[in-house]
Amino acid sequence: MRGILAFIKIALLVNLLIFTKNAVKDLNDTLSNINSTIEKEKNKLISLNAELSYLSKPGRIEVLSKKYLNLVYPTVDQIDVLNQ
């Protein structure tokens, strides 16, 4: 009788060990996927920051404002001094 109980205990422990091993493997796969996604997002962020830096250059904005909006610096005649 003790032999049967010991065998059942060992079988349960082996099943628990296999279940735990599979659960850890699944969690490691999930962690690997998350880390991969984080790296991709970091690379996107670097690219977007470089693009923002280029797009927000004052010289570039000035050229575009003159080209598309016909904006120019005001002349002396267009400037009034306000007295308080």
C-alpha positions as CSV (number, residue, x, y, z in Angstrom):
1,M,0.0,0.0,0.0
2,R,2.8,2.4,0.9
3,G,4.5,1.6,-2.4
4,I,1.3,2.6,-4.4
5,L,1.0,5.9,-2.4
6,A,4.7,6.7,-3.0
7,F,4.2,5.9,-6.7
8,I,1.1,8.2,-6.9
9,K,3.0,11.0,-5.1
10,I,5.9,10.7,-7.5
11,A,3.6,10.7,-10.5
12,L,1.9,13.8,-9.2
13,L,5.2,15.6,-8.6
14,V,6.4,14.7,-12.0
15,N,3.2,16.0,-13.6
16,L,3.5,19.2,-11.5
17,L,7.2,19.6,-12.6
18,I,6.2,19.2,-16.3
19,F,3.4,21.7,-15.9
20,T,5.7,24.2,-14.2
21,K,8.3,23.7,-16.8
22,N,5.8,24.4,-19.6
23,A,4.4,27.4,-17.8
24,V,7.9,28.9,-17.4
25,K,8.7,28.2,-21.1
26,D,5.4,30.0,-22.1
27,L,6.3,33.0,-19.8
28,N,9.8,33.2,-21.2
29,D,8.4,33.2,-24.8
30,T,6.0,36.0,-23.8
31,L,8.8,38.0,-22.2
32,S,10.9,37.5,-25.3
33,N,8.1,38.9,-27.5
34,I,7.6,41.8,-25.2
35,N,11.3,42.6,-25.2
36,S,11.3,42.4,-29.0
37,T,8.3,44.8,-29.2
38,I,10.1,47.2,-26.8
39,E,13.2,47.3,-29.0
40,K,11.1,48.0,-32.1
41,E,9.3,50.8,-30.3
42,K,12.6,52.3,-29.1
43,N,13.9,52.2,-32.7
44,K,10.7,53.9,-33.9
45,L,11.1,56.6,-31.2
46,I,14.7,57.3,-32.3
47,S,13.5,57.6,-35.9
48,L,10.6,59.9,-35.0
49,N,12.8,62.1,-32.9
50,A,15.3,62.5,-35.8
51,E,12.4,63.3,-38.1
52,L,11.0,65.9,-35.6
53,S,14.4,67.5,-35.3
54,Y,14.6,67.8,-39.1
55,L,11.0,69.1,-39.6
56,S,11.3,71.7,-36.8
57,K,14.5,73.4,-38.0
58,P,13.8,77.1,-38.0
59,G,15.5,77.6,-41.4
60,R,13.3,75.0,-43.0
61,I,10.2,76.4,-41.5
62,E,11.2,79.9,-42.8
63,V,11.7,78.6,-46.3
64,L,8.3,76.8,-46.3
65,S,6.5,79.8,-44.8
66,K,7.8,82.0,-47.6
67,K,7.1,79.5,-50.3
68,Y,3.6,78.4,-49.3
69,L,2.3,81.2,-47.1
70,N,3.9,84.1,-48.8
71,L,5.1,85.3,-45.4
72,V,7.9,87.9,-45.3
73,Y,9.5,90.0,-42.6
74,P,7.5,93.2,-41.9
75,T,8.9,96.4,-43.3
76,V,9.7,99.5,-41.3
77,D,6.5,101.1,-42.5
78,Q,4.4,98.3,-41.2
79,I,5.7,98.6,-37.6
80,D,4.0,101.0,-35.2
81,V,5.3,101.9,-31.7
82,L,2.6,101.8,-29.0
83,N,2.9,104.3,-26.2
84,Q,1.3,103.5,-22.9
